[in-house]
């Protein structure tokens, strides 16, 4: 079945948005949206009790199934197993070419399948970020993402490079298609209308955390530009405008969910983003964090400079704009000799600059899959299952996990506007023989239920506490 009843009013709203008929305040009014709290250089999303939230989870993606079989490789058991290991976030990839295979005609069945996955997530206490995924633009170039009808390559040739798929982004035909998506008024309108349709259908779902507006955006190079120069120009101009335009479109139908924006992949080379301000009070930053050498098949180098260079590059933009950081994708081959050290170093880094992450990806098989073909966790990926503070009733001042001793430490300071218990996820797989809890600070108590340790404090605002969890 096709969803056509919303097209006319949505199209009118998009037209009003694009031509500036609606005032900016009406476009972006957030309504009852979860607030945020900034602690030092880092910003956290907060819940209705004012608690600072942290996120751990996986990408869910099925790129091979289409049409009636869309999402066939994603099952309720996947959400159940994620939750059983203590994870609380899923980044669900969907594809515009599946949602709107013909211009103006939306597949109702596709939206229903997305809603079913959200229903499963709610059942297992997992939040979801909907990721408008694209790889090498879309099906016109043998991939997934932007529909064929929204692809304008000006007849330029395209040469598939199956052994190096990312290099296909540098094909002039692919870059030209991206340029038309950003500059042609009808495609700009269609892009906004697509997001309004998704937000209108799914925006009120209790499992929804927000929207990742487009996976790994790319751009056309101008004559004489190299990758850093092209990325800097694009991020400062077209990309900033794109994110603001799509966010305003979503706010016409959904004022309560977060919107997450990405820089270009140049940040993976340690180059700071040049994106401008996103004029939405509930915008988050969702960069990706891939080790470049490992992406080409190399082992992880524990003595390399990749992680410190990335941290230096990634932190300035969200700090200046007080945006929560949830790393939308990171990962690597868990079978390389230094795979365990890679996970140890990366999770420690993520604890230093972000409030959450989703590994690429939750699946069974080779590559970056978390599970092997039998459904067992791969040895190099086991360290992803570790304790973390899902909700902090105050300001998180520091948190870290030491895999060698399996010791987790959280330091926080209470606030008047943060109530309830601090909740720390303690996965059974990390502590199969049990654990000990030590809480330092006045008038504190703790209890445990399942995989959650709850710490309650009664000393008033400004009190400092340190919680340590270690093996029994």
C-alpha positions as CSV (number, residue, x, y, z in Angstrom):
1,X,0.0,0.0,0.0
2,X,1.0,3.6,-0.5
3,X,0.7,6.5,1.9
4,X,-0.6,9.4,-0.2
5,X,-3.1,11.2,2.1
6,X,-0.4,13.4,3.8
7,X,1.4,14.5,0.6
8,X,-0.7,17.6,-0.1
9,X,-0.7,19.2,3.3
10,X,3.0,18.3,3.8
11,X,3.9,19.7,0.5
12,X,2.1,23.0,1.4
13,X,4.0,23.1,4.7
14,X,7.3,22.5,3.0
15,X,6.6,25.2,0.5
16,X,5.8,27.6,3.3
17,X,9.0,26.6,5.1
18,X,11.3,27.0,2.0
19,X,9.9,30.3,1.1
20,X,10.1,31.7,4.6
21,X,6.3,32.1,5.2
22,X,6.5,30.6,8.7
23,X,8.3,32.6,11.3
24,X,11.5,31.0,12.7
25,X,10.1,30.8,16.2
26,X,7.1,28.8,15.1
27,X,9.4,26.5,13.1
28,X,11.7,25.5,16.0
29,X,9.5,25.8,19.1
30,X,10.6,22.6,21.0
31,X,7.5,22.0,23.2
32,X,8.1,19.4,26.0
33,X,11.5,18.2,24.8
34,X,14.0,16.5,27.2
35,X,16.4,19.2,28.3
36,X,20.2,19.1,28.5
37,X,22.8,19.8,31.1
38,X,26.4,21.0,30.4
39,X,29.1,19.9,32.8
40,X,32.5,21.4,32.0
41,X,33.1,20.9,28.2
42,X,30.4,18.2,27.8
43,X,26.7,18.3,27.4
44,X,24.2,15.5,28.3
45,X,20.6,14.9,27.4
46,X,18.5,14.8,30.5
47,X,15.3,12.9,31.3
48,X,12.1,14.2,32.9
49,X,13.8,14.0,36.3
50,X,16.7,16.1,35.3
51,X,19.1,13.2,35.3
52,X,22.1,13.2,32.9
53,X,21.7,10.3,30.4
54,X,24.3,8.1,28.8
55,X,23.9,5.7,25.9
56,X,25.4,2.5,24.7
57,X,24.2,0.4,21.8
58,X,24.4,-0.8,18.2
59,X,23.4,0.1,14.7
60,X,20.6,-2.1,13.2
61,X,20.8,-2.2,9.5
62,X,19.5,-4.5,6.8
63,X,20.8,-3.3,3.4
64,X,20.1,-6.5,1.4
65,X,16.3,-6.8,2.0
66,X,14.0,-4.5,0.1
67,X,10.3,-3.9,-0.6
68,X,8.1,-6.5,1.1
69,X,11.2,-8.0,2.7
70,X,12.5,-4.8,4.2
71,X,14.0,-5.2,7.7
72,X,13.8,-9.0,7.3
73,X,17.1,-9.5,9.1
74,X,16.1,-7.4,12.2
75,X,14.2,-9.4,14.8
76,X,12.6,-8.8,18.2
77,X,15.3,-11.1,19.6
78,X,17.9,-8.7,18.6
79,X,16.5,-6.0,20.8
80,X,15.9,-8.5,23.6
81,X,19.6,-9.7,23.4
82,X,20.9,-6.1,23.4
83,X,18.8,-5.2,26.5
84,X,19.9,-8.4,28.2
85,X,23.5,-7.2,27.9
86,X,22.7,-3.8,29.3
87,X,22.5,-1.8,26.1
88,X,19.9,1.0,25.8
89,X,20.3,2.6,22.3
90,X,19.8,1.4,18.7
91,X,20.5,3.4,15.6
92,X,18.1,2.1,13.0
93,X,19.0,2.6,9.4
94,X,16.1,3.2,6.9
95,X,16.4,4.1,3.2
96,X,14.6,6.9,1.4
97,X,14.5,4.8,-1.8
98,X,12.5,2.2,0.0
99,X,10.2,4.7,1.8
100,X,9.4,6.7,-1.3
101,X,10.2,4.6,-4.4
102,X,8.1,6.9,-6.6
103,X,8.0,10.7,-6.1
104,X,5.2,11.6,-3.7
105,X,4.1,8.0,-2.9
106,X,5.2,6.7,0.5
107,X,5.1,3.0,1.4
108,X,2.8,2.6,4.3
109,X,4.0,-0.9,4.9
110,X,7.6,0.3,5.3
111,X,6.6,2.8,7.9
112,X,4.6,0.1,9.7
113,X,7.8,-2.1,9.8
114,X,9.8,0.8,11.3
115,X,7.0,1.2,13.9
116,X,7.2,-2.5,14.7
117,X,10.9,-2.2,15.5
118,X,10.2,0.8,17.7
119,X,7.5,-1.3,19.5
120,X,10.1,-4.0,20.2
121,X,12.6,-1.3,21.4
122,X,10.0,0.1,23.8
123,X,9.3,-3.4,25.2
124,X,13.0,-3.8,26.1
125,X,13.6,-0.3,27.3
126,X,15.8,0.8,24.4
127,X,15.6,4.2,22.7
128,X,16.0,4.5,18.9
129,X,17.6,7.0,16.6
130,X,16.2,6.8,13.0
131,X,19.1,7.1,10.6
132,X,18.4,8.2,7.0
133,X,21.1,6.0,5.6
134,X,22.9,6.4,2.3
135,X,26.0,4.8,0.9
136,X,27.4,6.3,-2.4
137,X,24.2,8.3,-2.7
138,X,21.7,5.6,-3.7
139,X,20.6,2.8,-6.0
140,X,21.5,4.7,-9.2
141,X,25.1,4.0,-8.3
142,X,24.4,0.4,-7.1
143,X,24.0,1.3,-3.4
144,X,21.1,2.4,-1.1
145,X,19.8,5.8,0.0
146,X,18.4,8.6,-2.1
147,X,15.8,7.3,-4.7
148,X,16.7,7.0,-8.3
149,X,14.0,9.6,-9.2
150,X,15.9,12.1,-7.0
151,X,19.3,11.4,-8.7
152,X,20.6,13.9,-11.2
153,X,24.1,13.0,-12.4
154,X,24.0,15.0,-15.7
155,X,24.9,11.9,-17.7
156,X,28.4,11.7,-16.3
157,X,30.0,8.3,-16.2
158,X,30.2,6.1,-13.2
159,X,32.7,3.4,-12.7
160,X,32.0,0.9,-9.9
161,X,35.0,0.1,-7.7
162,X,33.8,-2.9,-5.6
163,X,37.1,-3.4,-3.8
164,X,37.2,0.2,-2.6
165,X,33.6,1.3,-2.2
166,X,34.3,4.6,-0.5
167,X,36.4,5.8,-3.4
168,X,33.2,5.8,-5.5
169,X,32.2,9.0,-3.6
170,X,34.9,10.8,-5.7
171,X,33.3,9.9,-9.0
172,X,32.1,13.2,-10.7
173,X,28.7,11.6,-11.3
174,X,28.2,10.9,-7.6
175,X,29.4,14.3,-6.5
176,X,27.1,16.0,-9.1
177,X,24.1,14.0,-7.7
178,X,24.8,15.3,-4.2
179,X,25.2,18.9,-5.5
180,X,21.7,18.7,-7.1
181,X,20.2,17.3,-3.9
182,X,21.4,20.4,-2.0
183,X,20.7,23.1,-4.6
184,X,17.6,22.1,-6.8
185,X,14.5,23.5,-5.2
186,X,12.3,20.5,-6.0
187,X,14.8,18.0,-4.5
188,X,15.2,20.2,-1.5
189,X,11.5,20.2,-1.0
190,X,11.3,16.5,-1.5
191,X,14.0,15.9,1.0
192,X,12.2,18.0,3.6
193,X,8.9,16.3,2.8
194,X,10.4,12.9,3.3
195,X,11.5,13.8,6.8
196,X,8.2,15.4,7.7
197,X,6.4,12.2,6.6
198,X,8.7,10.1,8.9
199,X,8.4,12.5,11.8
200,X,4.6,12.7,11.4
201,X,4.2,8.9,11.4
202,X,6.7,8.0,14.1
203,X,7.5,11.2,16.1
204,X,5.2,10.4,19.0
205,X,6.5,6.9,19.6
206,X,7.8,6.5,23.2
207,X,10.9,4.6,22.1
208,X,12.0,7.4,19.7
209,X,15.0,9.4,20.8
210,X,15.5,11.3,17.6
211,X,16.5,11.5,13.9
212,X,20.0,11.3,12.3
213,X,19.3,13.5,9.3
214,X,21.6,11.9,6.7
215,X,24.4,9.3,7.1
216,X,27.9,10.5,6.1
217,X,27.0,13.5,3.9
218,X,29.3,14.2,0.9
219,X,29.7,17.0,-1.6
220,X,31.0,18.1,-5.0
221,X,34.6,19.2,-5.2
222,X,35.2,22.5,-6.9
223,X,38.2,22.9,-9.3
224,X,41.4,23.0,-7.4
225,X,40.0,21.7,-4.1
226,X,41.4,18.7,-2.2
227,X,39.3,16.8,0.4
228,X,40.0,19.1,3.4
229,X,39.3,22.3,1.4
230,X,36.1,20.9,-0.1
231,X,34.9,19.6,3.3
232,X,35.5,22.9,5.0
233,X,33.6,24.9,2.3
234,X,30.8,22.4,2.2
235,X,30.4,22.1,6.0
236,X,30.4,25.9,6.5
237,X,27.8,26.5,3.7
238,X,25.6,23.9,2.2
239,X,25.8,21.3,5.0
240,X,24.9,23.9,7.7
241,X,22.0,25.1,5.6
242,X,20.9,21.5,4.9
243,X,20.8,20.6,8.6
244,X,18.9,23.8,9.6
245,X,16.4,23.3,6.8
246,X,15.6,19.7,7.6
247,X,15.4,20.5,11.3
248,X,12.9,23.3,10.7
249,X,10.8,20.9,8.5
250,X,10.7,18.2,11.3
251,X,9.7,20.9,13.9
252,X,6.5,21.5,11.9
253,X,5.3,18.1,12.9
254,X,7.4,16.9,15.8
255,X,8.5,19.3,18.6
256,X,9.6,16.7,21.1
257,X,12.4,14.6,19.5
258,X,16.1,15.3,19.0
259,X,17.7,15.9,15.7
260,X,21.3,14.7,15.2
261,X,23.6,16.1,12.7
262,X,26.9,14.7,11.3
263,X,30.0,16.4,10.0
264,X,31.7,15.0,6.9
265,X,34.0,12.0,7.3
266,X,37.0,14.3,7.2
267,X,36.9,14.4,11.1
268,X,38.2,10.8,11.0
269,X,41.5,12.3,9.7
270,X,41.7,14.6,12.7
271,X,40.4,17.7,10.9
272,X,37.9,19.8,12.9
273,X,34.5,20.4,11.4
274,X,33.7,23.9,9.9
275,X,29.9,23.4,10.4
276,X,28.0,26.5,11.5
277,X,25.4,26.7,14.2
278,X,22.3,24.5,14.1
279,X,19.5,26.8,15.1
280,X,17.5,24.2,17.0
281,X,17.3,24.0,20.8
282,X,17.5,20.2,20.7
283,X,20.1,19.4,18.2
284,X,22.8,16.7,18.9
285,X,26.1,16.0,17.3
286,X,26.6,12.5,15.9
287,X,30.0,12.1,14.3
288,X,31.6,8.8,13.3
289,X,34.8,7.4,14.8
290,X,36.6,5.0,12.4
291,X,40.3,4.2,12.6
292,X,41.5,4.9,9.0
293,X,44.2,2.3,8.8
294,X,41.8,-0.4,10.1
295,X,39.3,0.6,7.5
296,X,41.8,-0.6,4.9
297,X,42.4,-4.0,6.7
298,X,45.3,-3.1,8.9
299,X,45.7,-4.1,12.6
300,X,45.1,-1.5,15.3
301,X,48.3,0.3,16.4
302,X,48.2,0.9,20.2
303,X,51.0,3.4,19.9
304,X,49.4,5.3,17.0
305,X,48.2,8.9,17.1
306,X,44.7,8.4,15.7
307,X,42.7,8.6,19.0
308,X,44.3,11.8,20.4
309,X,44.1,13.4,17.0
310,X,40.4,12.6,16.7
311,X,39.6,13.7,20.2
312,X,41.3,17.1,19.5
313,X,39.4,17.5,16.3
314,X,35.9,16.4,17.5
315,X,35.5,18.3,20.8
316,X,35.6,21.9,19.8
317,X,32.3,22.1,17.8
318,X,30.0,20.5,20.3
319,X,31.7,22.3,23.2
320,X,31.2,25.7,21.6
321,X,27.5,24.9,20.7
322,X,26.7,23.0,23.9
323,X,25.5,19.9,22.0
324,X,25.4,16.4,23.3
325,X,27.6,14.0,21.4
326,X,26.4,10.5,20.6
327,X,28.9,8.8,18.2
328,X,26.6,7.2,15.6
329,X,29.1,4.7,14.2
330,X,32.4,3.2,15.3
331,X,33.9,-0.2,15.1
332,X,36.5,-2.5,13.6
333,X,37.3,-6.1,12.9
334,X,37.3,-7.7,16.3
335,X,39.6,-10.6,15.0
336,X,42.7,-8.5,14.4
337,X,45.6,-9.2,16.8
338,X,45.1,-6.0,18.8
339,X,41.3,-6.1,18.6
340,X,40.7,-6.2,22.3
341,X,43.1,-3.3,22.9
342,X,41.3,-1.3,20.2
343,X,38.0,-1.7,22.0
344,X,39.6,-0.8,25.3
345,X,41.2,2.3,24.0
346,X,38.2,3.4,22.0
347,X,35.7,3.0,24.8
348,X,38.0,4.9,27.1
349,X,38.2,7.7,24.5
350,X,34.4,7.8,24.1
351,X,34.0,8.1,27.8
352,X,36.2,11.2,27.7
353,X,34.3,13.2,25.1
354,X,30.9,11.8,24.4
355,X,27.7,10.8,26.2
356,X,27.1,7.7,24.2
357,X,27.7,5.6,21.1
358,X,26.4,2.9,18.8
359,X,28.8,0.3,17.4
360,X,28.6,-0.8,13.7
361,X,26.8,-3.2,14.0
362,X,24.6,-5.7,15.7
363,X,24.7,-8.7,13.4
364,X,25.9,-12.3,13.1
365,X,28.8,-13.0,10.8
366,X,32.1,-11.6,9.7
367,X,33.4,-8.1,9.4
368,X,32.4,-5.7,12.2
369,X,29.5,-7.8,13.4
370,X,29.3,-8.0,17.2
371,X,28.3,-11.7,17.1
372,X,29.7,-14.6,15.2
373,X,27.7,-17.0,13.0
374,X,26.6,-19.0,16.1
375,X,25.3,-15.9,17.9
376,X,28.2,-15.8,20.4
377,X,30.0,-12.5,21.1
378,X,33.3,-12.3,19.3
379,X,36.3,-12.4,21.6
380,X,37.6,-9.0,20.6
381,X,34.2,-7.4,21.1
382,X,33.4,-8.7,24.6
383,X,34.8,-5.5,26.1
384,X,31.9,-3.6,24.7
385,X,29.8,-5.2,27.5
386,X,30.8,-3.0,30.4
387,X,29.2,-1.0,33.2
388,X,28.0,2.6,32.6
389,X,25.8,5.1,34.3
390,X,22.6,5.1,32.4
391,X,21.2,8.0,34.4
392,X,23.0,10.3,36.8
393,X,21.0,12.3,39.4
394,X,23.3,15.3,39.1
395,X,26.4,16.4,37.1
396,X,28.7,13.5,35.9
397,X,32.2,14.8,36.8
398,X,34.0,11.7,35.6
399,X,33.5,8.1,34.7
400,X,35.8,5.3,33.5
401,X,36.1,1.5,33.3
402,X,39.4,-0.4,33.7
403,X,39.0,-3.7,31.9
404,X,42.0,-5.4,33.4
405,X,40.6,-5.0,37.0
406,X,37.0,-4.8,35.8
407,X,36.6,-1.7,38.0
408,X,34.1,1.0,37.2
409,X,34.2,4.5,38.8
410,X,31.7,7.3,38.6
411,X,32.1,10.7,40.3
412,X,29.1,13.0,40.3
413,X,27.8,16.2,42.0
414,X,24.1,16.6,43.0
415,X,21.8,19.3,41.7
416,X,18.5,20.7,42.9
417,X,16.8,20.0,39.6
418,X,17.9,16.4,39.3
419,X,15.9,13.9,41.4
420,X,15.5,10.2,41.7
421,X,18.2,7.5,41.7
422,X,21.5,7.4,39.8
423,X,21.2,4.2,37.8
424,X,24.3,2.2,36.8
425,X,24.1,-0.7,34.4
426,X,26.2,-3.6,35.6
427,X,26.0,-6.3,32.9
428,X,26.0,-9.9,34.1
429,X,28.6,-10.9,31.4
430,X,31.0,-8.4,32.9
431,X,30.6,-9.7,36.5
432,X,29.6,-13.4,36.2
433,X,30.6,-14.1,39.9
434,X,29.0,-10.9,41.3
435,X,30.3,-7.5,42.2
436,X,30.9,-5.1,45.1
437,X,29.7,-1.5,45.3
438,X,31.4,1.2,47.3
439,X,29.7,4.6,47.6
440,X,31.6,7.5,49.1
441,X,29.7,10.6,50.2
442,X,27.3,11.7,52.9
443,X,23.8,10.1,53.3
444,X,24.0,7.7,50.4
445,X,22.5,4.2,49.9
446,X,22.3,1.7,47.1
447,X,20.4,-1.3,46.0
448,X,20.4,-3.6,43.0
449,X,17.7,-5.1,40.8
450,X,18.7,-7.2,37.8
451,X,21.6,-5.5,36.0
452,X,20.9,-2.1,37.6
453,X,22.6,-0.6,40.6
454,X,20.5,2.4,42.0
455,X,22.3,4.9,44.2
456,X,20.2,7.4,46.2
457,X,21.6,10.5,47.9
458,X,20.1,12.8,50.5
459,X,22.7,15.4,51.1
460,X,21.3,18.3,49.0
461,X,22.7,20.1,46.0
462,X,26.4,20.4,45.5
463,X,27.3,17.2,47.3
464,X,30.0,15.1,45.7
465,X,29.9,11.3,45.4
466,X,32.1,8.5,44.1
467,X,30.7,5.1,43.2
468,X,33.1,2.2,42.6
469,X,32.0,-1.2,41.2
470,X,34.5,-4.1,41.2
471,X,34.4,-7.9,41.1
472,X,33.4,-9.8,44.2
